[in-house]
Amino acid sequence: MPDSWVRVRVRAVSLNHKDLWTLRGVGVNHDQYPRILGCEAAGEDPDGNRVALYPVLDVPPGTADETLVLPAAQISGSRIATLAEYFAAPAQCLLPVPDHLTWEEAACLICTWLPVYRMLFTKARLLPGDSVLVQGAAGGLSKALITLGAAAGLRVWATGRTEDKRALAVRLGADEAFEHRTVLPEQVDAVVDSVGRATWTHSLRSVRNGGTVVVAGATSGDISPARLHRVYFHQINIVGSFSGTREEYRRLLGLMRTTGIKPLIDDVMPAQDAHAAIKRLADGDVRGNLVLTWD
C-alpha cells in the first residue's frame, strides 16, 4: 500500500446500480475479473475517524471542478472496492462523516446524496419555488432527489410505474406523482432523468422552454432517437451530472443538519447475504438504499 493511502475498516456498504453494471460487464474489461464489488462505503480510519469514500481525486489544470476526472478506483490502474472488511484509498479520497448519521445512512452519502445535490442545485440551478420532475420513484437516487428537493423548497413531481411507488414518492415529499409517460398539468423548470431510453421523450416533453434536463444515468439503455429538433427549437439545456465536489458535500451536510433529512434505508442485511441483496436490487424490489454491514 502506498504511503499516502489509508486503510479503512468498513462498517457499512450501500449497493448501487453501478455494481449491477459491473456484474454485467459494462465498462469493464474481461481481464479485470474476478473483482470485488462495491463503490460506496462508510468506515473508520486508523485514528478512529468516521469517513466515507469519495470517488474523485485529481483536478485537471485550469479547472476548479473535481468531478471532471476519472473515479479514484481507476487512478494508477488501481481498483478500489468496498464490499470487504477493509479497503485502502488515497487520503484525499476520504471525506468526514457527521456523528448524527448512522453507519448505514453514512454509506449512502457519496454515490447517492452528493450527486443529487449537484444535479438539483449546481447543474439545474434550481431555487426555492422552482419545479422539478423526477423520472422514476423506485431507487435510492430518486428517493434522495425527492427528499432533498422537497426539503429545499422545490415543487417536486415524480413518475412511478406502480401505485405503491407513487404513494411512497408523495410520502417522501413529492407534491404529486404520476403514472409513467403521463402528460403533466404543466411543464417544469427541470427534469432529472436517470432512466434513459424509456423516459427520454417524456422528459423532453415535460420541461419548459429554456429549461434543463439533467442526465444522471441510463438504466433502461441509451437514448434513441435524441429528438434534437425539440432540443434546439425549445432551447432545452441538456447537462450531464456525475459525483460532486467537496464544497457541494459541505453544503449538502449543512442542508441535512438544518432540515433533519436523512437517507431512506430500504433494508440492512449482513454482508454474508450480499448475493440476495444484489438480486433484490436487480429485480427492482427496493424502496430506498440496500445496505450491507459487518459485525
C-alpha positions in Angstrom: 0.0 0.0 0.0 1.5 3.4 -1.0 2.5 5.7 1.9 -0.3 8.3 1.0 -3.0 5.7 1.2 -5.2 4.9 4.2 -6.6 1.6 5.4 -10.3 1.9 6.3 -12.3 -0.6 8.4 -15.7 -0.9 6.6 -18.8 -0.5 8.7 -21.5 -0.3 6.0 -21.7 -0.6 2.2 -24.6 0.7 0.1 -25.3 -1.3 -3.0 -25.5 0.8 -6.2 -26.7 0.2 -9.8 -23.0 0.6 -10.7 -22.4 -2.7 -9.1 -25.0 -4.3 -11.4 -23.3 -2.8 -14.4 -20.0 -4.2 -13.2 -21.6 -7.7 -12.9 -22.9 -7.3 -16.5 -19.5 -6.4 -17.8 -20.4 -2.8 -18.7 -17.3 -0.6 -18.9 -15.0 -3.4 -17.5 -12.5 -5.4 -19.5 -12.8 -9.2 -19.2 -9.2 -9.4 -17.9 -10.3 -7.4 -14.8 -12.3 -10.3 -13.5 -12.7 -11.7 -10.9 -13.0 -8.5 -8.9 -14.6 -7.2 -5.7 -17.8 -5.2 -6.0 -18.7 -2.1 -4.0 -18.3 1.6 -4.8 -19.7 3.3 -1.7 -18.9 2.7 2.0 -18.5 4.3 5.4 -16.0 3.2 7.9 -13.2 4.1 10.3 -9.7 5.2 9.5 -6.7 4.1 11.7 -7.3 7.0 14.0 -11.0 6.1 14.6 -12.4 8.9 12.4 -15.7 8.3 10.6 -15.1 8.6 6.9 -16.7 7.9 3.5 -15.0 7.0 0.2 -15.0 10.0 -2.2 -14.7 8.8 -5.8 -12.6 11.6 -7.4 -9.0 12.5 -6.8 -7.2 14.9 -9.2 -8.3 18.3 -10.7 -7.4 19.0 -14.4 -5.2 22.1 -14.9 -7.2 25.2 -15.3 -10.4 23.9 -13.7 -11.9 24.0 -10.2 -14.3 21.1 -10.7 -13.3 17.8 -9.1 -15.9 15.8 -11.0 -14.3 16.1 -14.4 -11.8 13.3 -13.9 -11.7 9.6 -13.5 -13.0 7.9 -10.4 -10.4 7.2 -7.8 -11.0 3.5 -8.5 -9.3 3.9 -11.9 -6.3 6.0 -10.9 -2.9 4.4 -11.5 -4.5 1.2 -12.6 -5.9 0.5 -9.1 -9.4 -0.7 -8.4 -10.8 0.4 -5.0 -13.6 -1.8 -4.0 -15.6 -1.5 -0.8 -17.6 -4.8 -0.4 -15.0 -6.1 2.0 -14.0 -5.9 5.7 -11.3 -3.3 4.7 -10.3 -1.2 1.8 -7.4 1.2 1.1 -7.6 4.5 -0.7 -5.7 7.8 -1.1 -6.2 10.0 1.9 -7.6 12.7 -0.4 -10.4 10.3 -1.3 -11.8 10.2 2.3 -14.4 12.7 3.5 -15.6 13.1 7.1 -19.0 11.7 8.2 -21.1 13.6 10.8 -21.8 11.9 14.0 -25.6 12.4 13.8 -25.8 9.8 10.9 -25.7 6.1 11.5 -23.2 3.9 9.6 -25.9 2.8 7.3 -27.0 6.3 6.5 -23.4 7.5 6.0 -22.8 4.7 3.5 -25.5 6.3 1.2 -24.0 9.8 1.0 -21.3 9.8 -1.7 -22.8 7.9 -4.6 -26.4 8.9 -4.0 -26.9 12.1 -2.0 -23.9 14.1 -3.1 -24.7 13.6 -6.8 -28.3 14.5 -6.1 -27.3 17.8 -4.5 -25.2 18.6 -7.6 -28.0 17.7 -10.0 -30.6 19.9 -8.4 -28.6 23.0 -7.3 -25.4 23.1 -9.5 -26.5 21.6 -12.8 -30.2 22.5 -12.9 -29.6 25.7 -10.8 -32.9 25.3 -9.1 -34.1 27.8 -6.4 -36.9 27.5 -3.8 -40.2 27.6 -5.6 -38.9 26.1 -8.8 -40.4 22.9 -10.2 -38.6 19.6 -11.0 -39.7 16.2 -12.3 -38.0 13.1 -11.1 -38.3 10.3 -13.6 -38.9 7.0 -11.7 -39.6 6.7 -8.0 -38.1 3.4 -7.1 -34.4 3.5 -6.3 -32.3 5.3 -3.8 -31.3 8.1 -6.3 -35.0 9.0 -6.9 -35.8 8.9 -3.2 -32.9 11.3 -2.5 -34.0 13.6 -5.2 -37.5 13.9 -3.9 -36.4 14.2 -0.2 -33.7 16.8 -0.8 -35.7 18.8 -3.4 -38.7 19.0 -1.1 -36.6 20.0 1.9 -35.0 22.8 -0.1 -38.4 24.3 -1.1 -38.7 22.9 -4.6 -42.0 21.8 -6.1 -41.3 18.1 -6.8 -43.2 15.9 -9.2 -42.3 12.2 -9.8 -43.3 9.4 -12.0 -43.7 5.8 -10.9 -44.8 2.6 -12.6 -46.9 1.3 -9.7 -49.4 2.9 -7.3 -47.3 2.0 -4.2 -44.2 3.6 -5.7 -46.1 6.8 -6.4 -47.6 6.8 -2.9 -44.1 6.5 -1.4 -42.9 9.4 -3.5 -45.7 11.6 -2.1 -44.9 10.4 1.5 -41.3 11.5 0.9 -42.3 15.0 -0.1 -43.4 15.0 -3.7 -46.3 17.3 -4.4 -47.7 14.9 -7.0 -46.8 11.5 -8.5 -47.9 10.4 -11.9 -48.0 7.3 -13.9 -45.2 6.6 -16.4 -45.5 8.9 -19.5 -48.5 10.9 -18.2 -48.8 14.3 -19.7 -48.1 16.7 -16.8 -50.5 19.5 -15.8 -47.8 22.0 -16.8 -44.2 21.9 -17.9 -41.4 22.0 -15.2 -38.3 24.0 -14.8 -36.1 20.9 -14.8 -36.2 17.1 -15.2 -33.8 14.7 -13.7 -33.6 11.6 -15.8 -31.5 8.6 -14.8 -33.7 6.1 -16.7 -32.7 6.8 -20.3 -34.5 5.3 -23.3 -37.8 4.5 -21.5 -38.3 8.1 -20.3 -36.3 10.4 -22.6 -39.2 11.5 -24.9 -41.3 12.2 -21.9 -38.5 14.2 -20.3 -38.2 16.5 -23.3 -41.9 17.0 -23.5 -42.2 17.8 -19.8 -39.6 20.5 -19.5 -40.4 24.1 -20.3 -38.8 26.2 -23.0 -35.3 27.1 -21.9 -35.5 24.5 -19.1 -32.9 21.9 -18.2 -32.8 18.1 -18.4 -30.2 16.6 -16.2 -28.9 13.3 -17.4 -27.8 11.2 -14.4 -27.8 7.7 -15.9 -29.4 5.3 -18.4 -30.7 2.3 -16.5 -33.1 1.4 -19.4 -30.4 1.8 -22.1 -29.1 4.6 -24.4 -31.4 7.2 -25.9 -32.7 6.7 -29.5 -33.9 8.9 -31.1 -32.5 12.0 -29.4 -35.3 14.3 -30.7 -32.8 17.1 -31.4 -35.4 19.2 -33.2 -37.2 19.7 -29.9 -33.9 20.4 -28.1 -32.9 23.3 -30.4 -36.4 24.7 -31.1 -37.3 24.9 -27.4 -33.7 25.8 -26.4 -33.6 23.0 -23.8 -30.4 22.7 -21.8 -29.2 19.1 -21.6 -26.4 18.6 -19.0 -24.7 15.5 -17.6 -24.0 15.1 -13.9 -21.7 12.9 -12.1 -20.5 12.8 -8.5 -19.9 16.1 -6.7 -17.3 18.4 -5.2 -16.1 18.7 -1.6 -17.8 22.1 -1.4 -21.1 20.6 -2.5 -20.6 17.9 0.1 -20.2 20.6 2.8 -23.3 22.3 1.6 -25.2 19.0 1.5 -24.4 18.2 5.1 -25.4 21.7 6.1 -28.8 21.3 4.5 -29.2 17.9 6.1 -28.4 19.3 9.5 -30.8 22.2 9.1 -33.7 20.2 7.8 -33.1 16.9 9.6 -33.5 14.8 6.4 -31.6 11.5 6.2 -31.2 8.8 3.6 -34.1 6.3 3.3 -32.8 2.8 4.0 -34.9 0.0 2.5 -33.1 -2.8 4.3 -30.0 -3.6 6.2 -28.5 -7.0 5.6 -25.4 -8.8 6.8 -22.5 -8.9 4.3 -22.9 -12.6 4.1 -26.2 -12.0 2.3 -24.7 -9.9 -0.4 -25.9 -12.3 -3.2 -29.5 -12.0 -2.1 -29.2 -8.2 -1.7 -27.8 -7.8 -5.2 -30.6 -10.0 -6.6 -33.2 -7.7 -4.9 -31.5 -4.7 -6.5 -31.5 -6.3 -9.9 -35.2 -7.3 -9.5 -36.1 -3.7 -8.7 -37.6 -4.8 -5.3 -36.3 -1.8 -3.4 -37.8 1.3 -1.8 -34.6 3.1 -0.9 -31.0 2.0 -0.3 -29.9 -1.6 0.3 -27.1 -1.6 2.9 -24.7 -4.4 3.9 -23.0 -4.3 7.3 -20.2 -6.2 9.2 -20.4 -7.1 12.8 
